[in-house]
Amino acid sequence: MIFHSWCTIQDKVCNLIIDGGSCTNVAFTTLIEKLEIPTILQPKPYSLKWLTMVVTLRYLRKCSSLL
């Protein structure tokens, strides 16, 4: 099931999609940059690919904190 909504983070309205069948938590780099959320290097980088995508995404960083 996919749930689409909007949320407010740091006084900014964000488009939010929740996929109840997904086993990963991801956020676009644009969102992380605009909200100025600090990131750190991913200790064990990994790749992620959706069936409908031609490109495989490589995750090298993760959010260090949402607070």
PDB file as gemmi writes it, atoms N, CA and C in Angstrom:
CRYST1    1.000    1.000    1.000  90.00  90.00  90.00 P 1                      
ATOM      1  N   MET A   1       0.837  -1.169   0.000  1.00  0.00           N  
ATOM      2  CA  MET A   1       0.000   0.000   0.000  1.00  0.00           C  
ATOM      3  C   MET A   1       0.892   1.246   0.000  1.00  0.00           C  
ATOM      4  N   ILE A   2       0.569   2.206  -0.843  1.00  0.00           N  
ATOM      5  CA  ILE A   2       1.329   3.458  -0.908  1.00  0.00           C  
ATOM      6  C   ILE A   2       0.450   4.581  -0.375  1.00  0.00           C  
ATOM      7  N   PHE A   3       1.025   5.367   0.525  1.00  0.00           N  
ATOM      8  CA  PHE A   3       0.337   6.484   1.158  1.00  0.00           C  
ATOM      9  C   PHE A   3       1.043   7.769   0.744  1.00  0.00           C  
ATOM     10  N   HIS A   4       0.302   8.734   0.220  1.00  0.00           N  
ATOM     11  CA  HIS A   4       0.872  10.008  -0.230  1.00  0.00           C  
ATOM     12  C   HIS A   4       0.277  11.143   0.589  1.00  0.00           C  
ATOM     13  N   SER A   5       1.131  12.006   1.111  1.00  0.00           N  
ATOM     14  CA  SER A   5       0.673  13.129   1.920  1.00  0.00           C  
ATOM     15  C   SER A   5       1.723  14.226   1.897  1.00  0.00           C  
ATOM     16  N   TRP A   6       1.528  15.227   2.697  1.00  0.00           N  
ATOM     17  CA  TRP A   6       2.495  16.301   2.891  1.00  0.00           C  
ATOM     18  C   TRP A   6       2.771  16.411   4.376  1.00  0.00           C  
ATOM     19  N   CYS A   7       3.956  16.867   4.698  1.00  0.00           N  
ATOM     20  CA  CYS A   7       4.300  17.072   6.096  1.00  0.00           C  
ATOM     21  C   CYS A   7       5.109  18.358   6.206  1.00  0.00           C  
ATOM     22  N   THR A   8       5.237  18.872   7.406  1.00  0.00           N  
ATOM     23  CA  THR A   8       6.025  20.070   7.651  1.00  0.00           C  
ATOM     24  C   THR A   8       7.242  19.694   8.477  1.00  0.00           C  
ATOM     25  N   ILE A   9       8.428  20.024   7.949  1.00  0.00           N  
ATOM     26  CA  ILE A   9       9.680  19.774   8.649  1.00  0.00           C  
ATOM     27  C   ILE A   9      10.443  21.089   8.663  1.00  0.00           C  
ATOM     28  N   GLN A  10      10.788  21.554   9.847  1.00  0.00           N  
ATOM     29  CA  GLN A  10      11.522  22.818   9.993  1.00  0.00           C  
ATOM     30  C   GLN A  10      10.831  23.949   9.225  1.00  0.00           C  
ATOM     31  N   ASP A  11       9.529  24.061   9.385  1.00  0.00           N  
ATOM     32  CA  ASP A  11       8.704  25.100   8.756  1.00  0.00           C  
ATOM     33  C   ASP A  11       8.688  25.024   7.235  1.00  0.00           C  
ATOM     34  N   LYS A  12       9.023  23.877   6.665  1.00  0.00           N  
ATOM     35  CA  LYS A  12       8.972  23.685   5.214  1.00  0.00           C  
ATOM     36  C   LYS A  12       8.029  22.538   4.909  1.00  0.00           C  
ATOM     37  N   VAL A  13       7.139  22.739   3.928  1.00  0.00           N  
ATOM     38  CA  VAL A  13       6.189  21.709   3.530  1.00  0.00           C  
ATOM     39  C   VAL A  13       6.902  20.733   2.593  1.00  0.00           C  
ATOM     40  N   CYS A  14       6.807  19.450   2.911  1.00  0.00           N  
ATOM     41  CA  CYS A  14       7.486  18.404   2.143  1.00  0.00           C  
ATOM     42  C   CYS A  14       6.475  17.399   1.627  1.00  0.00           C  
ATOM     43  N   ASN A  15       6.709  16.900   0.429  1.00  0.00           N  
ATOM     44  CA  ASN A  15       5.923  15.839  -0.165  1.00  0.00           C  
ATOM     45  C   ASN A  15       6.384  14.530   0.457  1.00  0.00           C  
ATOM     46  N   LEU A  16       5.459  13.716   0.944  1.00  0.00           N  
ATOM     47  CA  LEU A  16       5.796  12.511   1.679  1.00  0.00           C  
ATOM     48  C   LEU A  16       5.116  11.309   1.041  1.00  0.00           C  
ATOM     49  N   ILE A  17       5.874  10.270   0.747  1.00  0.00           N  
ATOM     50  CA  ILE A  17       5.319   9.023   0.221  1.00  0.00           C  
ATOM     51  C   ILE A  17       5.790   7.888   1.122  1.00  0.00           C  
ATOM     52  N   ILE A  18       4.843   7.107   1.603  1.00  0.00           N  
ATOM     53  CA  ILE A  18       5.156   5.953   2.437  1.00  0.00           C  
ATOM     54  C   ILE A  18       4.698   4.708   1.697  1.00  0.00           C  
ATOM     55  N   ASP A  19       5.621   3.791   1.491  1.00  0.00           N  
ATOM     56  CA  ASP A  19       5.330   2.523   0.834  1.00  0.00           C  
ATOM     57  C   ASP A  19       5.392   1.433   1.892  1.00  0.00           C  
ATOM     58  N   GLY A  20       4.243   0.975   2.307  1.00  0.00           N  
ATOM     59  CA  GLY A  20       4.173  -0.031   3.362  1.00  0.00           C  
ATOM     60  C   GLY A  20       4.840  -1.347   2.998  1.00  0.00           C  
ATOM     61  N   GLY A  21       5.062  -1.602   1.716  1.00  0.00           N  
ATOM     62  CA  GLY A  21       5.703  -2.828   1.289  1.00  0.00           C  
ATOM     63  C   GLY A  21       7.204  -2.699   1.139  1.00  0.00           C  
ATOM     64  N   SER A  22       7.742  -1.506   1.371  1.00  0.00           N  
ATOM     65  CA  SER A  22       9.175  -1.283   1.189  1.00  0.00           C  
ATOM     66  C   SER A  22       9.951  -1.744   2.416  1.00  0.00           C  
ATOM     67  N   CYS A  23      11.182  -2.165   2.180  1.00  0.00           N  
ATOM     68  CA  CYS A  23      12.026  -2.594   3.300  1.00  0.00           C  
ATOM     69  C   CYS A  23      13.203  -1.632   3.495  1.00  0.00           C  
ATOM     70  N   THR A  24      13.165  -0.451   2.842  1.00  0.00           N  
ATOM     71  CA  THR A  24      14.230   0.536   2.994  1.00  0.00           C  
ATOM     72  C   THR A  24      13.631   1.902   3.297  1.00  0.00           C  
ATOM     73  N   ASN A  25      14.394   2.729   3.987  1.00  0.00           N  
ATOM     74  CA  ASN A  25      14.019   4.109   4.255  1.00  0.00           C  
ATOM     75  C   ASN A  25      14.987   4.990   3.482  1.00  0.00           C  
ATOM     76  N   VAL A  26      14.469   5.785   2.550  1.00  0.00           N  
ATOM     77  CA  VAL A  26      15.324   6.648   1.739  1.00  0.00           C  
ATOM     78  C   VAL A  26      14.731   8.050   1.667  1.00  0.00           C  
ATOM     79  N   ALA A  27      15.594   9.033   1.470  1.00  0.00           N  
ATOM     80  CA  ALA A  27      15.188  10.422   1.260  1.00  0.00           C  
ATOM     81  C   ALA A  27      16.059  10.978   0.141  1.00  0.00           C  
ATOM     82  N   PHE A  28      15.458  11.761  -0.731  1.00  0.00           N  
ATOM     83  CA  PHE A  28      16.210  12.355  -1.822  1.00  0.00           C  
ATOM     84  C   PHE A  28      17.258  13.323  -1.293  1.00  0.00           C  
ATOM     85  N   THR A  29      18.392  13.375  -1.961  1.00  0.00           N  
ATOM     86  CA  THR A  29      19.482  14.275  -1.592  1.00  0.00           C  
ATOM     87  C   THR A  29      18.992  15.717  -1.531  1.00  0.00           C  
ATOM     88  N   THR A  30      18.090  16.080  -2.440  1.00  0.00           N  
ATOM     89  CA  THR A  30      17.547  17.442  -2.460  1.00  0.00           C  
ATOM     90  C   THR A  30      16.868  17.782  -1.141  1.00  0.00           C  
ATOM     91  N   LEU A  31      16.087  16.859  -0.612  1.00  0.00           N  
ATOM     92  CA  LEU A  31      15.408  17.078   0.672  1.00  0.00           C  
ATOM     93  C   LEU A  31      16.427  17.271   1.787  1.00  0.00           C  
ATOM     94  N   ILE A  32      17.431  16.411   1.828  1.00  0.00           N  
ATOM     95  CA  ILE A  32      18.467  16.486   2.869  1.00  0.00           C  
ATOM     96  C   ILE A  32      19.201  17.822   2.796  1.00  0.00           C  
ATOM     97  N   GLU A  33      19.519  18.261   1.579  1.00  0.00           N  
ATOM     98  CA  GLU A  33      20.244  19.534   1.409  1.00  0.00           C  
ATOM     99  C   GLU A  33      19.378  20.730   1.793  1.00  0.00           C  
ATOM    100  N   LYS A  34      18.119  20.752   1.333  1.00  0.00           N  
ATOM    101  CA  LYS A  34      17.244  21.900   1.629  1.00  0.00           C  
ATOM    102  C   LYS A  34      16.945  22.030   3.115  1.00  0.00           C  
ATOM    103  N   LEU A  35      16.815  20.894   3.803  1.00  0.00           N  
ATOM    104  CA  LEU A  35      16.544  20.928   5.241  1.00  0.00           C  
ATOM    105  C   LEU A  35      17.826  21.004   6.069  1.00  0.00           C  
ATOM    106  N   GLU A  36      18.972  20.969   5.376  1.00  0.00           N  
ATOM    107  CA  GLU A  36      20.285  21.052   6.024  1.00  0.00           C  
ATOM    108  C   GLU A  36      20.446  19.999   7.120  1.00  0.00           C  
ATOM    109  N   ILE A  37      20.032  18.772   6.785  1.00  0.00           N  
ATOM    110  CA  ILE A  37      20.179  17.663   7.718  1.00  0.00           C  
ATOM    111  C   ILE A  37      21.604  17.137   7.603  1.00  0.00           C  
ATOM    112  N   PRO A  38      22.333  17.051   8.711  1.00  0.00           N  
ATOM    113  CA  PRO A  38      23.722  16.571   8.632  1.00  0.00           C  
ATOM    114  C   PRO A  38      23.777  15.104   8.217  1.00  0.00           C  
ATOM    115  N   THR A  39      24.805  14.764   7.459  1.00  0.00           N  
ATOM    116  CA  THR A  39      25.003  13.380   7.033  1.00  0.00           C  
ATOM    117  C   THR A  39      26.401  12.919   7.424  1.00  0.00           C  
ATOM    118  N   ILE A  40      26.546  11.611   7.481  1.00  0.00           N  
ATOM    119  CA  ILE A  40      27.855  10.997   7.730  1.00  0.00           C  
ATOM    120  C   ILE A  40      28.046   9.895   6.687  1.00  0.00           C  
ATOM    121  N   LEU A  41      29.279   9.449   6.525  1.00  0.00           N  
ATOM    122  CA  LEU A  41      29.546   8.371   5.583  1.00  0.00           C  
ATOM    123  C   LEU A  41      28.841   7.105   6.035  1.00  0.00           C  
ATOM    124  N   GLN A  42      28.271   6.384   5.081  1.00  0.00           N  
ATOM    125  CA  GLN A  42      27.633   5.102   5.356  1.00  0.00           C  
ATOM    126  C   GLN A  42      28.744   4.087   5.634  1.00  0.00           C  
ATOM    127  N   PRO A  43      28.778   3.452   6.818  1.00  0.00           N  
ATOM    128  CA  PRO A  43      29.857   2.528   7.141  1.00  0.00           C  
ATOM    129  C   PRO A  43      29.972   1.370   6.132  1.00  0.00           C  
ATOM    130  N   LYS A  44      28.842   0.900   5.646  1.00  0.00           N  
ATOM    131  CA  LYS A  44      28.826  -0.190   4.658  1.00  0.00           C  
ATOM    132  C   LYS A  44      27.963   0.247   3.481  1.00  0.00           C  
ATOM    133  N   PRO A  45      28.547   0.983   2.514  1.00  0.00           N  
ATOM    134  CA  PRO A  45      27.764   1.441   1.356  1.00  0.00           C  
ATOM    135  C   PRO A  45      27.065   0.273   0.655  1.00  0.00           C  
ATOM    136  N   TYR A  46      25.878   0.555   0.126  1.00  0.00           N  
ATOM    137  CA  TYR A  46      25.115  -0.487  -0.560  1.00  0.00           C  
ATOM    138  C   TYR A  46      24.401   0.110  -1.762  1.00  0.00           C  
ATOM    139  N   SER A  47      23.946  -0.756  -2.637  1.00  0.00           N  
ATOM    140  CA  SER A  47      23.222  -0.337  -3.837  1.00  0.00           C  
ATOM    141  C   SER A  47      21.757  -0.718  -3.696  1.00  0.00           C  
ATOM    142  N   LEU A  48      20.897   0.054  -4.350  1.00  0.00           N  
ATOM    143  CA  LEU A  48      19.461  -0.195  -4.312  1.00  0.00           C  
ATOM    144  C   LEU A  48      18.906   0.029  -5.700  1.00  0.00           C  
ATOM    145  N   LYS A  49      18.070  -0.886  -6.161  1.00  0.00           N  
ATOM    146  CA  LYS A  49      17.491  -0.750  -7.490  1.00  0.00           C  
ATOM    147  C   LYS A  49      16.030  -1.196  -7.440  1.00  0.00           C  
ATOM    148  N   TRP A  50      15.156  -0.368  -7.996  1.00  0.00           N  
ATOM    149  CA  TRP A  50      13.761  -0.714  -8.115  1.00  0.00           C  
ATOM    150  C   TRP A  50      13.548  -1.410  -9.447  1.00  0.00           C  
ATOM    151  N   LEU A  51      12.546  -2.251  -9.526  1.00  0.00           N  
ATOM    152  CA  LEU A  51      12.270  -2.984 -10.767  1.00  0.00           C  
ATOM    153  C   LEU A  51      12.000  -2.067 -11.948  1.00  0.00           C  
ATOM    154  N   THR A  52      11.420  -0.894 -11.693  1.00  0.00           N  
ATOM    155  CA  THR A  52      11.066   0.022 -12.779  1.00  0.00           C  
ATOM    156  C   THR A  52      12.190   0.975 -13.138  1.00  0.00           C  
ATOM    157  N   MET A  53      13.339   0.873 -12.465  1.00  0.00           N  
ATOM    158  CA  MET A  53      14.442   1.793 -12.721  1.00  0.00           C  
ATOM    159  C   MET A  53      15.525   1.125 -13.557  1.00  0.00           C  
ATOM    160  N   VAL A  54      16.133   1.900 -14.423  1.00  0.00           N  
ATOM    161  CA  VAL A  54      17.246   1.418 -15.220  1.00  0.00           C  
ATOM    162  C   VAL A  54      18.553   1.606 -14.446  1.00  0.00           C  
ATOM    163  N   VAL A  55      18.605   2.639 -13.624  1.00  0.00           N  
ATOM    164  CA  VAL A  55      19.821   2.997 -12.892  1.00  0.00           C  
ATOM    165  C   VAL A  55      19.795   2.401 -11.490  1.00  0.00           C  
ATOM    166  N   THR A  56      20.922   1.916 -11.041  1.00  0.00           N  
ATOM    167  CA  THR A  56      21.077   1.455  -9.660  1.00  0.00           C  
ATOM    168  C   THR A  56      21.618   2.609  -8.828  1.00  0.00           C  
ATOM    169  N   LEU A  57      20.990   2.887  -7.694  1.00  0.00           N  
ATOM    170  CA  LEU A  57      21.425   3.964  -6.808  1.00  0.00           C  
ATOM    171  C   LEU A  57      22.429   3.433  -5.803  1.00  0.00           C  
ATOM    172  N   ARG A  58      23.472   4.180  -5.565  1.00  0.00           N  
ATOM    173  CA  ARG A  58      24.511   3.786  -4.605  1.00  0.00           C  
ATOM    174  C   ARG A  58      24.415   4.701  -3.394  1.00  0.00           C  
ATOM    175  N   TYR A  59      24.225   4.130  -2.220  1.00  0.00           N  
ATOM    176  CA  TYR A  59      24.092   4.915  -1.000  1.00  0.00           C  
ATOM    177  C   TYR A  59      25.410   4.961  -0.256  1.00  0.00           C  
ATOM    178  N   LEU A  60      26.007   6.151  -0.210  1.00  0.00           N  
ATOM    179  CA  LEU A  60      27.308   6.337   0.423  1.00  0.00           C  
ATOM    180  C   LEU A  60      27.216   7.115   1.726  1.00  0.00           C  
ATOM    181  N   ARG A  61      26.096   7.823   1.944  1.00  0.00           N  
ATOM    182  CA  ARG A  61      25.937   8.653   3.142  1.00  0.00           C  
ATOM    183  C   ARG A  61      24.616   8.347   3.796  1.00  0.00           C  
ATOM    184  N   LYS A  62      24.537   8.642   5.081  1.00  0.00           N  
ATOM    185  CA  LYS A  62      23.277   8.505   5.796  1.00  0.00           C  
ATOM    186  C   LYS A  62      23.095   9.706   6.698  1.00  0.00           C  
ATOM    187  N   CYS A  63      21.854   9.975   7.094  1.00  0.00           N  
ATOM    188  CA  CYS A  63      21.580  11.098   7.986  1.00  0.00           C  
ATOM    189  C   CYS A  63      22.128  10.763   9.364  1.00  0.00           C  
ATOM    190  N   SER A  64      22.826  11.718   9.948  1.00  0.00           N  
ATOM    191  CA  SER A  64      23.398  11.477  11.268  1.00  0.00           C  
ATOM    192  C   SER A  64      22.390  11.747  12.368  1.00  0.00           C  
ATOM    193  N   SER A  65      21.419  12.647  12.085  1.00  0.00           N  
ATOM    194  CA  SER A  65      20.424  12.976  13.096  1.00  0.00           C  
ATOM    195  C   SER A  65      19.318  13.779  12.440  1.00  0.00           C  
ATOM    196  N   LEU A  66      18.092  13.588  12.888  1.00  0.00           N  
ATOM    197  CA  LEU A  66      16.967  14.377  12.387  1.00  0.00           C  
ATOM    198  C   LEU A  66      16.614  15.491  13.363  1.00  0.00           C  
ATOM    199  N   LEU A  67      17.327  15.584  14.467  1.00  0.00           N  
ATOM    200  CA  LEU A  67      17.029  16.617  15.468  1.00  0.00           C  
ATOM    201  C   LEU A  67      17.969  17.788  15.324  1.00  0.00           C  
TER     202      LEU A  67                                                      
END                                                                             
